[in-house]
Each structure stands twice: as C-alpha cells, then as structure tokens.
C-alpha cells in the first residue's frame, strides 16, 4: 500500500461517524466533545456531522501548535465566529488590524500592576454588593446564584471599563442583555452552517439584546469623547487613541466593539465560572471546610481588601481547579488559513478546528482522576513539569485572554466577601453544562445564605 493510501486509511480510522457523533452532540455537546477526546486519548479526530466535519484538537502538543507555535495558520474566523461577530464586531477578539490595535491599547490596562491599582475600589464595590444579600439571608429567601454572581461581577467590571460613567440602572440593563445574547446564540453555535436567511430559535432575542447593549454603550462613548478624560478606565483609553500622536482615531463603532468584547471577557466569564463554585463546595464538604477556615482566618468579619489576597492561597487553588473543570471559555473555534498537518492529520485550508479546554482538562493522560474536583492539584510545586497546554482556561499564545489578571483579583475578592458573611446551602444537583457562549449550568443554582454570627447584621 502506498504512503498516501496508508495515510488516507489512518485518517479515516480517526473519523467519528455521523451516527455516533450527532446524537450525543445534540443531547449534551459539552460532555460529548470531552468524551470523544478522552476515547481518542488526545489524538486529532474528525467529527462527521454530514455537511459539517470539524476537527477536534485536545492533546496539549497539538493545542500549543494551534494557539501558539502556528497561530497564524489557525484564525479566529469561519462559521463558528459568524454569530459572535454580530455582537462583538471587529475588535480585540478578531484578527488582523482590529485585533492588533485593540490589543495595543487594552493590554496595558489589564496587567497585574494596573489591576492592583484599582483593586481597592473594586473590593469596596464587591463588599457593597454582597452586603445587599443580608436581607435575603435574614428572611431565609433563596437567591439565584447565577443572577447574584452576574450582579456583583457586573458592578465591579463596569467600574474598570466605564470609569463610573454608567449608572447602576444602565448596568442592570447591560448584564441581562449580554446574558441573553450569550444563551440565545446556542442554536447558531451548534448549527453554524445554517444560513442567516433562515430564522432559527434565538435569533429574535439575540438581536433585541444587541440593540439593548448598543442603546447603553453608544451614549456613554459619546459622553466620554466630549470629556477628553485622562482616566485609566478602558473607555477613556480607547477614546484617546490617535488623539495625542496624530494617528487615526477609533470611531464610535470600533470603540463599542472593543468595549463589548472586553465586557464579555471580564464579566460574563467570571460570573459563569463562579456560579459553578457553589454546587462544587456543597458536594465536597472537605474542600469547603478548608476554604471556610482560610477565609475566616485571613478575612474574618471583613471587609475583604486587596491586602488579604496574598494570604488566600487555598482560595486561589480552589479557583484554579474550578477553572480546570468548568472553564467559561469551553470552546475555542479556529479556521485553518492554509493546509497544514496536525497530529498525523491533513487539515485542509478552510477546515474548522475545535479546541476545548473543557475536553483537554479531562484527558486521563495528563490528569489523575480528571473528573474529580481536587484543589490540591494546584498546591505549590504540584504542577512542576506539567505540560504548559494541559491547562489553559484563558487560552494561550498571542490571543490569550486579557482578563486573566482581573479574574485572579476579582474572583477571590468575591468568594471571600461572600464566605466572610454567609455559608451557602445549595439545592441538590446534578448540574449539567449548557453550551452557551460561556459555559454555565443548565439548571438554576438556588442558594440559601446562612448568616455567620460574626457577620454584620447577623442575628445574635
């Protein structure tokens, strides 16, 4: 048999036929992709879905090539990105000049050093938001965990992005609209080949959500342009582009696209990730007890401040393991810009490539007991020698998420603020992943918040 014939037979053996792939992908696409990756032991496999035949890439070596070593050959483009483009436009989440210019402006505002300068104000906003849960706790009224995480994160992120220019009322319009867009896009993500001339479930809700976002954001942009502010919030920085060096200024649409892109990365992702924490703590009382002990010892009755962060070591381990099991960015689609070879498979130009941290983080070859929640995986020294791309909740390479440093300040502040006042009791699961733009539980996470005796307002 010729080499070409041998290669062809090898590739055919690594194609998941439509009758095996489609039913599970329709029923539970997130776990279906993870199971296919586990069975393939990280080899590149092709999913035969009839007219649509993407490649699933899970092995850390192959992920590294796509995201970093050969990133120019795999673009954030193609049918999976079409539905998202209607929300994020041409921005830092795109390619070429919009990405380059957006990254140049925004990257300095998301460094560890810059985030540290705004952490104090962020902690105050978070403390104020969490204190408003006291009324529910005292009355014994359960709260929706996803709604509350979204509310708290939204208030904190709006300070970073909009510098106080957006009112609480406008912010409360923005968060639900973005959430609606993230969930109503589900059908388009699962059926990316469906033409836009055909209306599908979710289209009407999505476009209404986009209009709400525009109605909130564009007036704020116009106001910021008039002010000529020198603040270090994101909107001011975007408005200053080209003003001082005689370069080309960004128009309102370019500013809007970058703001909306960063807003999603900084708020939607963090809120959805933290929503998964509460069921996990309820299901793992030993982890919860250790986390409670640390926060009681370090933060006490609060309020939490940035000075507490270096001492919240176990909290950070819990968050890292949370991101391993439930990364908000559960899938990173790419399109091959040219014909390449990956893991013995010939990837033709124009082919769709799917990278899923959710799947890669569950490979038995790189994680012991990969389905178990165990923060000790991230104890100091435990990851020494591990493959860099066996764990990539924020992506990697030039397109790595700008919000990484913000998450590791914002998330522990929120967790510590909540647990310094309450002990959450969560309704029994199971909780299953819903394949929206950001990974979220399909079921509501209803929580009873039991006040701690030392918390302000707690009954004596």
Secondary structure as GFF3:
##gff-version 3
##sequence-region A 1 460
A	DSSP	alpha_helix	3	13	.	.	.	ID=ss1
A	DSSP	beta_strand	15	16	.	.	.	ID=ss2
A	DSSP	alpha_helix	18	39	.	.	.	ID=ss3
A	DSSP	beta_strand	45	47	.	.	.	ID=ss4
A	DSSP	beta_strand	55	57	.	.	.	ID=ss5
A	DSSP	alpha_helix	60	64	.	.	.	ID=ss6
A	DSSP	pi_helix	65	69	.	.	.	ID=ss7
A	DSSP	three_ten_helix	71	73	.	.	.	ID=ss8
A	DSSP	beta_strand	74	75	.	.	.	ID=ss9
A	DSSP	alpha_helix	79	88	.	.	.	ID=ss10
A	DSSP	alpha_helix	96	106	.	.	.	ID=ss11
A	DSSP	three_ten_helix	107	110	.	.	.	ID=ss12
A	DSSP	alpha_helix	112	131	.	.	.	ID=ss13
A	DSSP	alpha_helix	134	139	.	.	.	ID=ss14
A	DSSP	beta_strand	143	144	.	.	.	ID=ss15
A	DSSP	alpha_helix	145	162	.	.	.	ID=ss16
A	DSSP	alpha_helix	168	184	.	.	.	ID=ss17
A	DSSP	alpha_helix	186	190	.	.	.	ID=ss18
A	DSSP	alpha_helix	203	227	.	.	.	ID=ss19
A	DSSP	alpha_helix	234	240	.	.	.	ID=ss20
A	DSSP	alpha_helix	252	263	.	.	.	ID=ss21
A	DSSP	pi_helix	264	268	.	.	.	ID=ss22
A	DSSP	alpha_helix	269	283	.	.	.	ID=ss23
A	DSSP	alpha_helix	285	298	.	.	.	ID=ss24
A	DSSP	three_ten_helix	306	311	.	.	.	ID=ss25
A	DSSP	alpha_helix	313	325	.	.	.	ID=ss26
A	DSSP	beta_strand	332	336	.	.	.	ID=ss27
A	DSSP	beta_strand	340	342	.	.	.	ID=ss28
A	DSSP	beta_strand	345	347	.	.	.	ID=ss29
A	DSSP	beta_strand	352	355	.	.	.	ID=ss30
A	DSSP	alpha_helix	357	360	.	.	.	ID=ss31
A	DSSP	three_ten_helix	375	378	.	.	.	ID=ss32
A	DSSP	three_ten_helix	388	390	.	.	.	ID=ss33
A	DSSP	three_ten_helix	397	399	.	.	.	ID=ss34
A	DSSP	alpha_helix	404	419	.	.	.	ID=ss35
A	DSSP	beta_strand	422	426	.	.	.	ID=ss36
A	DSSP	beta_strand	433	434	.	.	.	ID=ss37
A	DSSP	beta_strand	440	441	.	.	.	ID=ss38
A	DSSP	beta_strand	446	451	.	.	.	ID=ss39
###
